[in-house]
Amino acid sequence: MSGAVQMRLFAGLVAALSAAALVYVFAFPPPSMRASRDGVPHFTPPTVHPETGQPLAVGDLARHFKGVKP
């Protein structure tokens, strides 16, 4: 087998394994990908501050009520 054929096989194997790993992670995500350590789901849209009307991250709100300093 020539070196070029071996390199193509190796590159194809690496690409196939990488694609399979990505599909697996997105099909069966681990619990750490679903929520932060504060229990807030990832990609949660910001909420509105009641006094100022400014957007407020839900993670910051959860940390505030837990008593965690930024």
C-alpha positions as CSV (number, residue, x, y, z in Angstrom):
1,M,0.0,0.0,0.0
2,S,1.4,3.4,-0.9
3,G,1.7,6.2,1.6
4,A,-1.0,8.3,-0.1
5,V,-3.6,5.6,0.2
6,Q,-2.7,5.0,3.8
7,M,-3.0,8.7,4.5
8,R,-6.4,8.9,2.8
9,L,-7.7,5.9,4.8
10,F,-6.4,7.4,8.1
11,A,-7.9,10.8,7.3
12,G,-11.3,9.2,6.4
13,L,-11.3,7.1,9.6
14,V,-10.5,10.2,11.7
15,A,-13.3,12.2,9.9
16,A,-15.8,9.3,10.4
17,L,-15.0,8.9,14.1
18,S,-15.2,12.7,14.6
19,A,-18.6,12.9,12.9
20,A,-19.8,9.8,14.9
21,A,-18.7,11.4,18.2
22,L,-20.5,14.7,17.4
23,V,-23.7,12.9,16.5
24,Y,-23.5,10.8,19.7
25,V,-23.0,13.9,21.9
26,F,-25.8,15.8,20.3
27,A,-28.2,12.8,20.3
28,F,-27.5,11.8,23.9
29,P,-26.1,14.9,25.7
30,P,-24.6,14.4,29.1
31,P,-26.4,16.2,32.0
32,S,-23.7,18.8,32.2
33,M,-24.7,20.1,28.7
34,R,-28.3,20.6,29.7
35,A,-27.9,23.0,32.7
36,S,-25.3,25.1,34.4
37,R,-24.1,24.3,37.9
38,D,-26.7,26.7,39.3
39,G,-29.5,24.7,37.6
40,V,-30.2,27.2,34.8
41,P,-30.7,25.6,31.4
42,H,-28.1,26.7,28.8
43,F,-29.4,29.1,26.1
44,T,-32.0,30.6,28.4
45,P,-33.0,34.0,27.1
46,P,-32.4,37.0,29.4
47,T,-35.2,38.3,31.6
48,V,-36.2,41.9,32.1
49,H,-35.1,43.7,35.3
50,P,-38.4,44.9,36.9
51,E,-37.0,48.4,37.9
52,T,-34.7,49.4,35.1
53,G,-36.1,47.3,32.2
54,Q,-32.6,46.2,31.3
55,P,-31.9,42.6,30.2
56,L,-30.7,40.4,33.1
57,A,-29.0,37.0,32.6
58,V,-31.0,34.3,34.4
59,G,-27.7,32.8,35.6
60,D,-26.8,36.1,37.4
61,L,-30.2,36.1,38.9
62,A,-29.8,32.5,40.2
63,R,-26.4,33.3,41.7
64,H,-27.8,36.5,43.4
65,F,-30.5,34.5,45.1
66,K,-28.1,31.8,46.1
67,G,-25.9,34.4,47.8
68,V,-22.8,33.8,45.5
69,K,-20.7,36.9,45.0
70,P,-19.6,37.6,41.3
